[in-house]
Amino acid sequence: MGERLPLAVRLKRLLRELAKFGTVGAFGFLVNVAVFNLCIHSFGLAPVRSGVIATAVAIATNYVGNRYWTYQHTDKRRIRREVSLFLLFSGVGLVIENGTLALSHYGFGFTSPLADNLAKNVVGLGLATAFRFWSYRTWVFRERSSAAGGGVDGLSAEEEREHRRMLLQ
């Protein structure tokens, strides 16, 4: 394995990535909350159904933001693989987010609009966001390799993945 990047450089990159991911996520959060409440209060849909619809719309919004801003520097040659993995991991996040809502609403009987919003948009979304950040950066949006065979800062793709894993430890 090549020479390791200094900790300060790795932390700076991670913080920049977190800030961009958080900005995209904040916009997705607004979309999610708006669609969720629109489905419940305007269309009279059930909470979990509304949550799944809202999360699906937010996933589409977040893909565009993450692909073209947060992870704009990553490999774009394998877009089908990227989209497939994005949808897979987003689907797991959807289950985490709306499973929390279902447990709160149907399991614990917390059925007020406030309880539904807290369960889905605070607890569930918080857990799902942590999972999505880890999975997107580790598996979906991978670093592009240069013509010389090195990725970012002259590291191979495998070395860059190892650096990413180390950042999260």
HELIX and SHEET records of a PDB file:
HELIX    1   1 LEU A    7  HIS A   41  1                                  35    
HELIX    2   2 PRO A   47  GLY A   65  1                                  19    
HELIX    3   3 ASN A   66  THR A   70  3                                   5    
HELIX    4   4 ILE A   79  ALA A  102  1                                  24    
HELIX    5   5 LEU A  103  GLY A  107  3                                   5    
HELIX    6   6 PRO A  113  LEU A  118  1                                   6    
HELIX    7   7 ALA A  119  GLY A  124  3                                   6    
HELIX    8   8 LEU A  125  SER A  135  1                                  11    
HELIX    9   9 TYR A  136  VAL A  140  3                                   5    
HELIX   10  10 VAL A  152  GLY A  154  5                                   3    
HELIX   11  11 ALA A  157  LEU A  167  1                                  11    
END                                                                             
